[in-house]
Amino acid sequence: MDKSIKAKKNSQLVIRINDMQRDRFVSICEELDTSAAREVRRFIRLFLAEHEKAAEGSEHPEP
């Protein structure tokens, strides 16, 4: 995908976490001038990239 064209955000992911963890996470995000949603999306992108690379590597194992 061309990075100059942003993918439309059209889905939601609902998660349940501990109130204290949520509050700490949101507070740190605010201190870092970012949003909780942005950081969760960043985590998902990094997670997918890491695991998709691992899956590609396991498709063609060396003899």
PDB file of N, CA, C and O in Angstrom:
ATOM      1  N   MET A   1       0.842  -1.184   0.000  1.00  0.00           N
ATOM      2  CA  MET A   1       0.000   0.000   0.000  1.00  0.00           C
ATOM      3  C   MET A   1       0.882   1.240   0.000  1.00  0.00           C
ATOM      4  O   MET A   1       1.884   1.280   0.714  1.00  0.00           O
ATOM      5  N   ASP A   2       0.537   2.230  -0.769  1.00  0.00           N
ATOM      6  CA  ASP A   2       1.254   3.491  -0.827  1.00  0.00           C
ATOM      7  C   ASP A   2       1.069   4.211   0.506  1.00  0.00           C
ATOM      8  O   ASP A   2      -0.059   4.460   0.933  1.00  0.00           O
ATOM      9  N   LYS A   3       2.183   4.545   1.161  1.00  0.00           N
ATOM     10  CA  LYS A   3       2.094   5.188   2.467  1.00  0.00           C
ATOM     11  C   LYS A   3       1.503   6.585   2.402  1.00  0.00           C
ATOM     12  O   LYS A   3       1.063   7.121   3.419  1.00  0.00           O
ATOM     13  N   SER A   4       1.488   7.189   1.199  1.00  0.00           N
ATOM     14  CA  SER A   4       0.913   8.520   1.072  1.00  0.00           C
ATOM     15  C   SER A   4      -0.610   8.470   1.133  1.00  0.00           C
ATOM     16  O   SER A   4      -1.261   9.496   1.332  1.00  0.00           O
ATOM     17  N   ILE A   5      -1.169   7.290   0.963  1.00  0.00           N
ATOM     18  CA  ILE A   5      -2.618   7.114   1.057  1.00  0.00           C
ATOM     19  C   ILE A   5      -2.907   6.327   2.328  1.00  0.00           C
ATOM     20  O   ILE A   5      -2.524   5.164   2.446  1.00  0.00           O
ATOM     21  N   LYS A   6      -3.584   6.965   3.276  1.00  0.00           N
ATOM     22  CA  LYS A   6      -3.879   6.298   4.543  1.00  0.00           C
ATOM     23  C   LYS A   6      -5.061   5.349   4.377  1.00  0.00           C
ATOM     24  O   LYS A   6      -6.047   5.667   3.713  1.00  0.00           O
ATOM     25  N   ALA A   7      -4.938   4.183   4.995  1.00  0.00           N
ATOM     26  CA  ALA A   7      -6.041   3.226   4.971  1.00  0.00           C
ATOM     27  C   ALA A   7      -7.164   3.755   5.858  1.00  0.00           C
ATOM     28  O   ALA A   7      -6.922   4.304   6.933  1.00  0.00           O
ATOM     29  N   LYS A   8      -8.374   3.580   5.391  1.00  0.00           N
ATOM     30  CA  LYS A   8      -9.542   4.033   6.141  1.00  0.00           C
ATOM     31  C   LYS A   8      -9.700   3.178   7.392  1.00  0.00           C
ATOM     32  O   LYS A   8      -9.606   1.952   7.337  1.00  0.00           O
ATOM     33  N   LYS A   9      -9.935   3.828   8.496  1.00  0.00           N
ATOM     34  CA  LYS A   9     -10.167   3.133   9.766  1.00  0.00           C
ATOM     35  C   LYS A   9     -11.663   2.890   9.876  1.00  0.00           C
ATOM     36  O   LYS A   9     -12.436   3.799  10.179  1.00  0.00           O
ATOM     37  N   ASN A  10     -12.059   1.636   9.621  1.00  0.00           N
ATOM     38  CA  ASN A  10     -13.495   1.376   9.592  1.00  0.00           C
ATOM     39  C   ASN A  10     -13.911   0.218  10.489  1.00  0.00           C
ATOM     40  O   ASN A  10     -15.025  -0.290  10.360  1.00  0.00           O
ATOM     41  N   SER A  11     -13.033  -0.208  11.399  1.00  0.00           N
ATOM     42  CA  SER A  11     -13.375  -1.288  12.318  1.00  0.00           C
ATOM     43  C   SER A  11     -12.959  -0.919  13.725  1.00  0.00           C
ATOM     44  O   SER A  11     -12.092  -0.074  13.943  1.00  0.00           O
ATOM     45  N   GLN A  12     -13.598  -1.572  14.665  1.00  0.00           N
ATOM     46  CA  GLN A  12     -13.263  -1.372  16.069  1.00  0.00           C
ATOM     47  C   GLN A  12     -12.852  -2.704  16.670  1.00  0.00           C
ATOM     48  O   GLN A  12     -13.305  -3.765  16.243  1.00  0.00           O
ATOM     49  N   LEU A  13     -11.989  -2.626  17.664  1.00  0.00           N
ATOM     50  CA  LEU A  13     -11.570  -3.796  18.423  1.00  0.00           C
ATOM     51  C   LEU A  13     -11.867  -3.481  19.882  1.00  0.00           C
ATOM     52  O   LEU A  13     -11.289  -2.552  20.446  1.00  0.00           O
ATOM     53  N   VAL A  14     -12.744  -4.230  20.482  1.00  0.00           N
ATOM     54  CA  VAL A  14     -13.114  -3.997  21.870  1.00  0.00           C
ATOM     55  C   VAL A  14     -12.318  -4.957  22.740  1.00  0.00           C
ATOM     56  O   VAL A  14     -12.341  -6.171  22.534  1.00  0.00           O
ATOM     57  N   ILE A  15     -11.611  -4.393  23.719  1.00  0.00           N
ATOM     58  CA  ILE A  15     -10.846  -5.231  24.641  1.00  0.00           C
ATOM     59  C   ILE A  15     -11.246  -4.887  26.068  1.00  0.00           C
ATOM     60  O   ILE A  15     -11.716  -3.785  26.352  1.00  0.00           O
ATOM     61  N   ARG A  16     -11.053  -5.837  26.946  1.00  0.00           N
ATOM     62  CA  ARG A  16     -11.340  -5.602  28.358  1.00  0.00           C
ATOM     63  C   ARG A  16     -10.017  -5.666  29.097  1.00  0.00           C
ATOM     64  O   ARG A  16      -9.295  -6.660  29.020  1.00  0.00           O
ATOM     65  N   ILE A  17      -9.707  -4.597  29.812  1.00  0.00           N
ATOM     66  CA  ILE A  17      -8.484  -4.560  30.609  1.00  0.00           C
ATOM     67  C   ILE A  17      -8.799  -3.998  31.988  1.00  0.00           C
ATOM     68  O   ILE A  17      -9.860  -3.415  32.214  1.00  0.00           O
ATOM     69  N   ASN A  18      -7.878  -4.182  32.881  1.00  0.00           N
ATOM     70  CA  ASN A  18      -7.978  -3.700  34.248  1.00  0.00           C
ATOM     71  C   ASN A  18      -8.063  -2.168  34.253  1.00  0.00           C
ATOM     72  O   ASN A  18      -7.342  -1.508  33.505  1.00  0.00           O
ATOM     73  N   ASP A  19      -8.936  -1.605  35.087  1.00  0.00           N
ATOM     74  CA  ASP A  19      -9.106  -0.148  35.167  1.00  0.00           C
ATOM     75  C   ASP A  19      -7.787   0.572  35.443  1.00  0.00           C
ATOM     76  O   ASP A  19      -7.493   1.600  34.833  1.00  0.00           O
ATOM     77  N   MET A  20      -7.004   0.030  36.359  1.00  0.00           N
ATOM     78  CA  MET A  20      -5.755   0.673  36.726  1.00  0.00           C
ATOM     79  C   MET A  20      -4.775   0.688  35.547  1.00  0.00           C
ATOM     80  O   MET A  20      -4.107   1.693  35.302  1.00  0.00           O
ATOM     81  N   GLN A  21      -4.696  -0.416  34.830  1.00  0.00           N
ATOM     82  CA  GLN A  21      -3.808  -0.472  33.664  1.00  0.00           C
ATOM     83  C   GLN A  21      -4.266   0.512  32.594  1.00  0.00           C
ATOM     84  O   GLN A  21      -3.446   1.208  31.994  1.00  0.00           O
ATOM     85  N   ARG A  22      -5.550   0.569  32.359  1.00  0.00           N
ATOM     86  CA  ARG A  22      -6.087   1.499  31.363  1.00  0.00           C
ATOM     87  C   ARG A  22      -5.758   2.931  31.730  1.00  0.00           C
ATOM     88  O   ARG A  22      -5.293   3.699  30.887  1.00  0.00           O
ATOM     89  N   ASP A  23      -5.994   3.297  32.981  1.00  0.00           N
ATOM     90  CA  ASP A  23      -5.740   4.670  33.420  1.00  0.00           C
ATOM     91  C   ASP A  23      -4.254   5.018  33.316  1.00  0.00           C
ATOM     92  O   ASP A  23      -3.906   6.115  32.879  1.00  0.00           O
ATOM     93  N   ARG A  24      -3.379   4.099  33.713  1.00  0.00           N
ATOM     94  CA  ARG A  24      -1.933   4.339  33.609  1.00  0.00           C
ATOM     95  C   ARG A  24      -1.514   4.484  32.155  1.00  0.00           C
ATOM     96  O   ARG A  24      -0.719   5.362  31.820  1.00  0.00           O
ATOM     97  N   PHE A  25      -2.052   3.615  31.280  1.00  0.00           N
ATOM     98  CA  PHE A  25      -1.723   3.653  29.861  1.00  0.00           C
ATOM     99  C   PHE A  25      -2.146   4.979  29.241  1.00  0.00           C
ATOM    100  O   PHE A  25      -1.360   5.620  28.543  1.00  0.00           O
ATOM    101  N   VAL A  26      -3.370   5.386  29.490  1.00  0.00           N
ATOM    102  CA  VAL A  26      -3.883   6.643  28.944  1.00  0.00           C
ATOM    103  C   VAL A  26      -3.072   7.822  29.480  1.00  0.00           C
ATOM    104  O   VAL A  26      -2.754   8.747  28.733  1.00  0.00           O
ATOM    105  N   SER A  27      -2.741   7.795  30.749  1.00  0.00           N
ATOM    106  CA  SER A  27      -1.958   8.871  31.351  1.00  0.00           C
ATOM    107  C   SER A  27      -0.579   8.992  30.710  1.00  0.00           C
ATOM    108  O   SER A  27      -0.139  10.098  30.397  1.00  0.00           O
ATOM    109  N   ILE A  28       0.098   7.879  30.515  1.00  0.00           N
ATOM    110  CA  ILE A  28       1.416   7.906  29.883  1.00  0.00           C
ATOM    111  C   ILE A  28       1.308   8.374  28.433  1.00  0.00           C
ATOM    112  O   ILE A  28       2.150   9.140  27.964  1.00  0.00           O
ATOM    113  N   CYS A  29       0.289   7.922  27.731  1.00  0.00           N
ATOM    114  CA  CYS A  29       0.084   8.381  26.357  1.00  0.00           C
ATOM    115  C   CYS A  29      -0.076   9.896  26.319  1.00  0.00           C
ATOM    116  O   CYS A  29       0.500  10.560  25.457  1.00  0.00           O
ATOM    117  N   GLU A  30      -0.852  10.444  27.244  1.00  0.00           N
ATOM    118  CA  GLU A  30      -1.044  11.894  27.295  1.00  0.00           C
ATOM    119  C   GLU A  30       0.277  12.602  27.572  1.00  0.00           C
ATOM    120  O   GLU A  30       0.573  13.626  26.957  1.00  0.00           O
ATOM    121  N   GLU A  31       1.073  12.060  28.498  1.00  0.00           N
ATOM    122  CA  GLU A  31       2.387  12.641  28.799  1.00  0.00           C
ATOM    123  C   GLU A  31       3.285  12.649  27.563  1.00  0.00           C
ATOM    124  O   GLU A  31       4.097  13.556  27.386  1.00  0.00           O
ATOM    125  N   LEU A  32       3.137  11.643  26.718  1.00  0.00           N
ATOM    126  CA  LEU A  32       3.954  11.519  25.515  1.00  0.00           C
ATOM    127  C   LEU A  32       3.320  12.208  24.313  1.00  0.00           C
ATOM    128  O   LEU A  32       3.814  12.089  23.192  1.00  0.00           O
ATOM    129  N   ASP A  33       2.227  12.927  24.546  1.00  0.00           N
ATOM    130  CA  ASP A  33       1.514  13.660  23.497  1.00  0.00           C
ATOM    131  C   ASP A  33       1.080  12.743  22.355  1.00  0.00           C
ATOM    132  O   ASP A  33       1.263  13.053  21.177  1.00  0.00           O
ATOM    133  N   THR A  34       0.506  11.616  22.734  1.00  0.00           N
ATOM    134  CA  THR A  34      -0.041  10.671  21.766  1.00  0.00           C
ATOM    135  C   THR A  34      -1.381  10.192  22.314  1.00  0.00           C
ATOM    136  O   THR A  34      -1.787  10.596  23.403  1.00  0.00           O
ATOM    137  N   SER A  35      -2.056   9.347  21.577  1.00  0.00           N
ATOM    138  CA  SER A  35      -3.333   8.823  22.061  1.00  0.00           C
ATOM    139  C   SER A  35      -3.209   7.316  22.285  1.00  0.00           C
ATOM    140  O   SER A  35      -2.366   6.646  21.688  1.00  0.00           O
ATOM    141  N   ALA A  36      -4.064   6.809  23.152  1.00  0.00           N
ATOM    142  CA  ALA A  36      -4.082   5.378  23.411  1.00  0.00           C
ATOM    143  C   ALA A  36      -4.392   4.616  22.125  1.00  0.00           C
ATOM    144  O   ALA A  36      -3.775   3.588  21.847  1.00  0.00           O
ATOM    145  N   ALA A  37      -5.336   5.111  21.348  1.00  0.00           N
ATOM    146  CA  ALA A  37      -5.711   4.441  20.103  1.00  0.00           C
ATOM    147  C   ALA A  37      -4.534   4.388  19.134  1.00  0.00           C
ATOM    148  O   ALA A  37      -4.297   3.363  18.495  1.00  0.00           O
ATOM    149  N   ARG A  38      -3.802   5.486  19.027  1.00  0.00           N
ATOM    150  CA  ARG A  38      -2.642   5.527  18.121  1.00  0.00           C
ATOM    151  C   ARG A  38      -1.594   4.494  18.546  1.00  0.00           C
ATOM    152  O   ARG A  38      -1.014   3.809  17.703  1.00  0.00           O
ATOM    153  N   GLU A  39      -1.359   4.388  19.841  1.00  0.00           N
ATOM    154  CA  GLU A  39      -0.352   3.445  20.331  1.00  0.00           C
ATOM    155  C   GLU A  39      -0.795   1.993  20.168  1.00  0.00           C
ATOM    156  O   GLU A  39       0.031   1.123  19.894  1.00  0.00           O
ATOM    157  N   VAL A  40      -2.079   1.726  20.331  1.00  0.00           N
ATOM    158  CA  VAL A  40      -2.583   0.364  20.111  1.00  0.00           C
ATOM    159  C   VAL A  40      -2.462   0.012  18.633  1.00  0.00           C
ATOM    160  O   VAL A  40      -2.067  -1.104  18.294  1.00  0.00           O
ATOM    161  N   ARG A  41      -2.799   0.959  17.744  1.00  0.00           N
ATOM    162  CA  ARG A  41      -2.640   0.710  16.303  1.00  0.00           C
ATOM    163  C   ARG A  41      -1.176   0.468  15.950  1.00  0.00           C
ATOM    164  O   ARG A  41      -0.868  -0.404  15.137  1.00  0.00           O
ATOM    165  N   ARG A  42      -0.273   1.237  16.558  1.00  0.00           N
ATOM    166  CA  ARG A  42       1.166   1.065  16.306  1.00  0.00           C
ATOM    167  C   ARG A  42       1.604  -0.327  16.747  1.00  0.00           C
ATOM    168  O   ARG A  42       2.344  -1.004  16.033  1.00  0.00           O
ATOM    169  N   PHE A  43       1.145  -0.755  17.927  1.00  0.00           N
ATOM    170  CA  PHE A  43       1.479  -2.092  18.410  1.00  0.00           C
ATOM    171  C   PHE A  43       0.990  -3.156  17.428  1.00  0.00           C
ATOM    172  O   PHE A  43       1.721  -4.094  17.112  1.00  0.00           O
ATOM    173  N   ILE A  44      -0.230  -3.011  16.953  1.00  0.00           N
ATOM    174  CA  ILE A  44      -0.799  -3.997  16.028  1.00  0.00           C
ATOM    175  C   ILE A  44       0.013  -4.051  14.737  1.00  0.00           C
ATOM    176  O   ILE A  44       0.310  -5.139  14.243  1.00  0.00           O
ATOM    177  N   ARG A  45       0.379  -2.885  14.180  1.00  0.00           N
ATOM    178  CA  ARG A  45       1.198  -2.870  12.956  1.00  0.00           C
ATOM    179  C   ARG A  45       2.527  -3.576  13.175  1.00  0.00           C
ATOM    180  O   ARG A  45       2.941  -4.384  12.343  1.00  0.00           O
ATOM    181  N   LEU A  46       3.206  -3.280  14.290  1.00  0.00           N
ATOM    182  CA  LEU A  46       4.497  -3.914  14.577  1.00  0.00           C
ATOM    183  C   LEU A  46       4.337  -5.419  14.792  1.00  0.00           C
ATOM    184  O   LEU A  46       5.148  -6.206  14.305  1.00  0.00           O
ATOM    185  N   PHE A  47       3.310  -5.812  15.509  1.00  0.00           N
ATOM    186  CA  PHE A  47       3.033  -7.223  15.781  1.00  0.00           C
ATOM    187  C   PHE A  47       2.800  -7.980  14.484  1.00  0.00           C
ATOM    188  O   PHE A  47       3.352  -9.060  14.276  1.00  0.00           O
ATOM    189  N   LEU A  48       1.971  -7.402  13.606  1.00  0.00           N
ATOM    190  CA  LEU A  48       1.687  -8.048  12.322  1.00  0.00           C
ATOM    191  C   LEU A  48       2.948  -8.165  11.481  1.00  0.00           C
ATOM    192  O   LEU A  48       3.209  -9.219  10.900  1.00  0.00           O
ATOM    193  N   ALA A  49       3.724  -7.107  11.410  1.00  0.00           N
ATOM    194  CA  ALA A  49       4.952  -7.138  10.608  1.00  0.00           C
ATOM    195  C   ALA A  49       5.907  -8.208  11.128  1.00  0.00           C
ATOM    196  O   ALA A  49       6.485  -8.956  10.339  1.00  0.00           O
ATOM    197  N   GLU A  50       6.075  -8.288  12.424  1.00  0.00           N
ATOM    198  CA  GLU A  50       6.977  -9.273  13.025  1.00  0.00           C
ATOM    199  C   GLU A  50       6.505 -10.695  12.747  1.00  0.00           C
ATOM    200  O   GLU A  50       7.303 -11.550  12.364  1.00  0.00           O
ATOM    201  N   HIS A  51       5.240 -10.947  12.934  1.00  0.00           N
ATOM    202  CA  HIS A  51       4.734 -12.308  12.799  1.00  0.00           C
ATOM    203  C   HIS A  51       4.503 -12.709  11.348  1.00  0.00           C
ATOM    204  O   HIS A  51       4.563 -13.893  11.017  1.00  0.00           O
ATOM    205  N   GLU A  52       4.243 -11.750  10.492  1.00  0.00           N
ATOM    206  CA  GLU A  52       4.121 -12.076   9.072  1.00  0.00           C
ATOM    207  C   GLU A  52       5.482 -12.440   8.503  1.00  0.00           C
ATOM    208  O   GLU A  52       5.574 -13.323   7.650  1.00  0.00           O
ATOM    209  N   LYS A  53       6.551 -11.771   8.962  1.00  0.00           N
ATOM    210  CA  LYS A  53       7.905 -12.114   8.528  1.00  0.00           C
ATOM    211  C   LYS A  53       8.263 -13.518   9.008  1.00  0.00           C
ATOM    212  O   LYS A  53       8.858 -14.298   8.264  1.00  0.00           O
ATOM    213  N   ALA A  54       7.902 -13.839  10.247  1.00  0.00           N
ATOM    214  CA  ALA A  54       8.188 -15.155  10.796  1.00  0.00           C
ATOM    215  C   ALA A  54       7.444 -16.228  10.019  1.00  0.00           C
ATOM    216  O   ALA A  54       7.992 -17.299   9.759  1.00  0.00           O
ATOM    217  N   ALA A  55       6.196 -15.951   9.644  1.00  0.00           N
ATOM    218  CA  ALA A  55       5.397 -16.917   8.889  1.00  0.00           C
ATOM    219  C   ALA A  55       5.981 -17.113   7.484  1.00  0.00           C
ATOM    220  O   ALA A  55       6.004 -18.233   6.972  1.00  0.00           O
ATOM    221  N   GLU A  56       6.448 -16.033   6.867  1.00  0.00           N
ATOM    222  CA  GLU A  56       7.067 -16.142   5.537  1.00  0.00           C
ATOM    223  C   GLU A  56       8.305 -17.018   5.607  1.00  0.00           C
ATOM    224  O   GLU A  56       8.537 -17.832   4.714  1.00  0.00           O
ATOM    225  N   GLY A  57       9.088 -16.865   6.637  1.00  0.00           N
ATOM    226  CA  GLY A  57      10.301 -17.637   6.798  1.00  0.00           C
ATOM    227  C   GLY A  57      10.026 -19.118   7.033  1.00  0.00           C
ATOM    228  O   GLY A  57      10.846 -19.960   6.665  1.00  0.00           O
ATOM    229  N   SER A  58       8.900 -19.446   7.632  1.00  0.00           N
ATOM    230  CA  SER A  58       8.601 -20.853   7.913  1.00  0.00           C
ATOM    231  C   SER A  58       7.930 -21.545   6.737  1.00  0.00           C
ATOM    232  O   SER A  58       7.789 -22.768   6.738  1.00  0.00           O
ATOM    233  N   GLU A  59       7.511 -20.773   5.723  1.00  0.00           N
ATOM    234  CA  GLU A  59       6.866 -21.389   4.549  1.00  0.00           C
ATOM    235  C   GLU A  59       7.871 -22.157   3.692  1.00  0.00           C
ATOM    236  O   GLU A  59       7.513 -23.134   3.034  1.00  0.00           O
ATOM    237  N   HIS A  60       9.116 -21.716   3.703  1.00  0.00           N
ATOM    238  CA  HIS A  60      10.148 -22.333   2.877  1.00  0.00           C
ATOM    239  C   HIS A  60      11.329 -22.750   3.752  1.00  0.00           C
ATOM    240  O   HIS A  60      12.402 -22.150   3.677  1.00  0.00           O
ATOM    241  N   PRO A  61      11.132 -23.778   4.582  1.00  0.00           N
ATOM    242  CA  PRO A  61      12.231 -24.190   5.451  1.00  0.00           C
ATOM    243  C   PRO A  61      13.387 -24.756   4.636  1.00  0.00           C
ATOM    244  O   PRO A  61      13.197 -25.424   3.620  1.00  0.00           O
ATOM    245  N   GLU A  62      14.605 -24.458   5.126  1.00  0.00           N
ATOM    246  CA  GLU A  62      15.798 -24.979   4.458  1.00  0.00           C
ATOM    247  C   GLU A  62      15.982 -26.445   4.793  1.00  0.00           C
ATOM    248  O   GLU A  62      15.690 -26.859   5.915  1.00  0.00           O
ATOM    249  N   PRO A  63      16.470 -27.257   3.827  1.00  0.00           N
ATOM    250  CA  PRO A  63      16.658 -28.691   4.106  1.00  0.00           C
ATOM    251  C   PRO A  63      17.791 -28.947   5.056  1.00  0.00           C
ATOM    252  O   PRO A  63      18.072 -30.099   5.386  1.00  0.00           O
TER     253      PRO A  63
END
